[in-house]
Amino acid sequence: MTTDLIIDRIIHHRLEYETRNKKKEKKEADVAKAMNLI
């Protein structure tokens, strides 16, 4: 593995992580909002 390949993989995985977390945060916010309406 070259350094460039490792860096590309890190960046790619970071972007996937951020996307996954944004979805999770939205779901949690929706649940919290729904709980406040009940």
C-alpha positions in Angstrom: 0.0 0.0 0.0 1.2 3.4 -0.8 0.8 6.5 1.4 -1.5 8.0 -1.2 -3.8 5.0 -1.1 -3.9 5.0 2.7 -4.8 8.7 2.8 -7.5 8.2 0.2 -9.0 5.3 2.2 -8.9 7.4 5.4 -10.7 10.3 3.7 -13.3 8.0 2.1 -14.0 6.3 5.4 -14.3 9.6 7.2 -16.9 10.8 4.7 -18.9 7.6 5.1 -18.7 8.1 8.9 -19.9 11.7 8.7 -22.8 10.7 6.4 -23.8 7.8 8.7 -23.7 10.1 11.8 -25.8 12.8 10.1 -28.5 10.2 9.4 -28.3 8.9 13.0 -28.5 12.4 14.5 -31.6 13.2 12.3 -33.3 10.0 13.5 -32.6 10.8 17.1 -33.9 14.3 16.7 -37.0 13.0 15.1 -37.6 10.6 17.9 -37.0 13.3 20.5 -39.4 15.6 18.7 -42.1 12.9 18.5 -41.7 12.1 22.2 -42.3 15.8 23.1 -45.5 15.8 21.0 -47.0 12.9 22.9 
